[in-house]
């Protein structure tokens, strides 16, 4: 599925709609550069999961946890050197906790992503710099 987002609010709405569809144990892996809207998408995802807390980027904490209909574990892998570092912080434990794991900079730990991962790619629109093209694939049934 591919969507066009014309604003941060639309990016959050797309995330919210995805969050409403997710099951326990889902991993959502983001792909996209700096400033593409991954954290905005996660704010919407959190709302779709029933999380009420303020969602912030976990760049310096590595993972933030939010409680809702399903818990959300929001990872930022930007500063990690690879999958070994992810496993060192208890990745497998998070996978077993029955929540949703949202992983920013998943490219840095690609070999740790489960087979049924939902991939969300966020890129600049080719004709409108402030618009985003959001592609969601894998791991979801139609």
C-alpha positions as CSV (number, residue, x, y, z in Angstrom):
1,X,0.0,0.0,0.0
2,X,1.3,3.4,-0.9
3,X,0.0,6.7,0.5
4,X,0.8,10.4,-0.1
5,X,1.1,12.6,3.0
6,X,0.9,16.3,2.5
7,X,1.5,17.2,6.2
8,X,2.7,15.9,9.6
9,X,-1.0,15.5,10.5
10,X,-1.6,13.2,7.5
11,X,1.5,11.2,8.3
12,X,0.2,10.7,11.9
13,X,-3.2,9.7,10.5
14,X,-1.7,7.0,8.3
15,X,0.2,5.7,11.3
16,X,-3.0,5.7,13.4
17,X,-4.8,3.7,10.8
18,X,-2.0,1.1,10.7
19,X,-1.9,1.0,14.5
20,X,-5.5,0.0,14.6
21,X,-4.8,-3.0,12.5
22,X,-1.8,-4.4,14.3
23,X,-1.7,-7.6,16.4
24,X,0.4,-8.5,19.4
25,X,4.0,-9.3,18.4
26,X,4.1,-7.2,15.3
27,X,7.4,-5.5,14.3
28,X,7.1,-2.3,12.2
29,X,10.5,-1.5,10.6
30,X,10.9,2.0,9.3
31,X,13.1,2.9,6.3
32,X,13.9,6.5,5.4
33,X,16.3,9.3,6.0
34,X,16.6,12.1,8.6
35,X,13.5,14.3,8.8
36,X,11.2,12.0,6.8
37,X,8.6,11.7,9.5
38,X,9.3,8.4,11.2
39,X,8.6,9.8,14.7
40,X,5.4,11.5,13.4
41,X,4.3,8.2,12.0
42,X,5.0,6.6,15.3
43,X,2.9,9.2,17.2
44,X,0.0,8.1,15.0
45,X,0.8,4.4,15.4
46,X,0.7,4.9,19.2
47,X,-2.7,6.6,19.0
48,X,-4.0,3.7,16.9
49,X,-2.7,1.3,19.7
50,X,-4.5,3.4,22.3
51,X,-1.4,4.9,23.8
52,X,-2.0,8.2,25.5
53,X,1.5,9.3,26.5
54,X,3.5,11.9,24.5
55,X,5.6,10.1,21.9
56,X,9.2,11.3,21.5
57,X,12.2,10.1,19.6
58,X,14.2,7.5,21.5
59,X,17.5,8.6,19.8
60,X,19.4,8.8,23.1
61,X,17.5,6.2,25.1
62,X,17.4,3.6,22.3
63,X,13.9,2.5,23.3
64,X,10.8,4.2,24.7
65,X,7.8,2.2,26.0
66,X,4.1,3.3,25.9
67,X,1.1,1.5,27.3
68,X,-2.2,1.1,25.4
69,X,-4.4,-1.6,23.9
70,X,-1.1,-3.1,23.0
71,X,2.2,-1.9,24.5
72,X,4.4,0.0,22.0
73,X,8.2,-0.3,22.1
74,X,9.7,2.5,20.0
75,X,13.3,1.8,19.1
76,X,15.8,4.1,17.4
77,X,18.7,2.2,15.9
78,X,20.5,5.2,14.5
79,X,23.3,5.0,17.1
80,X,23.7,1.2,17.3
81,X,26.6,-0.4,15.5
82,X,24.5,-3.5,14.4
83,X,22.3,-6.3,15.4
84,X,24.6,-7.5,18.2
85,X,24.0,-4.3,20.1
86,X,20.2,-4.7,19.6
87,X,20.3,-8.2,21.1
88,X,22.5,-6.9,24.0
89,X,19.6,-4.6,25.0
90,X,17.1,-7.5,25.1
91,X,15.5,-7.4,21.6
92,X,14.2,-11.0,22.0
93,X,12.6,-10.1,25.3
94,X,10.7,-7.2,23.7
95,X,9.5,-9.5,20.9
96,X,8.1,-11.9,23.5
97,X,6.2,-9.2,25.5
98,X,3.2,-9.2,23.2
99,X,3.4,-5.6,22.1
100,X,4.3,-3.8,18.9
101,X,8.0,-3.0,18.2
102,X,8.4,0.1,16.0
103,X,12.0,0.3,14.8
104,X,13.5,3.5,13.4
105,X,16.7,3.1,11.3
106,X,15.9,-0.6,10.9
107,X,18.4,-0.8,8.1
108,X,21.1,-0.8,10.8
109,X,19.7,-4.0,12.2
110,X,18.1,-5.6,9.1
111,X,19.2,-9.1,10.0
112,X,17.4,-9.0,13.3
113,X,14.0,-8.2,11.7
114,X,11.5,-11.2,11.8
115,X,10.3,-12.7,8.6
116,X,6.8,-11.2,9.1
117,X,7.9,-7.6,9.7
118,X,5.8,-4.8,8.4
119,X,8.0,-2.4,6.5
120,X,7.2,1.3,6.3
121,X,9.3,3.3,3.9
122,X,9.0,7.1,4.0
123,X,10.5,9.2,1.3
124,X,10.2,12.7,-0.1
125,X,7.7,13.2,-2.9
126,X,9.5,13.8,-6.2
127,X,7.6,16.9,-7.0
128,X,6.7,18.4,-3.6
129,X,9.6,18.5,-1.1
130,X,7.3,18.8,2.0
131,X,5.1,15.9,1.0
132,X,6.0,12.3,1.8
133,X,5.4,9.0,0.0
134,X,4.7,6.3,2.5
135,X,4.8,2.7,1.5
136,X,3.6,-0.1,3.8
137,X,4.4,-3.7,2.8
138,X,4.8,-7.2,4.2
139,X,3.4,-8.8,7.4
140,X,-0.2,-7.6,7.0
141,X,-3.1,-9.6,5.7
142,X,-5.3,-7.7,3.2
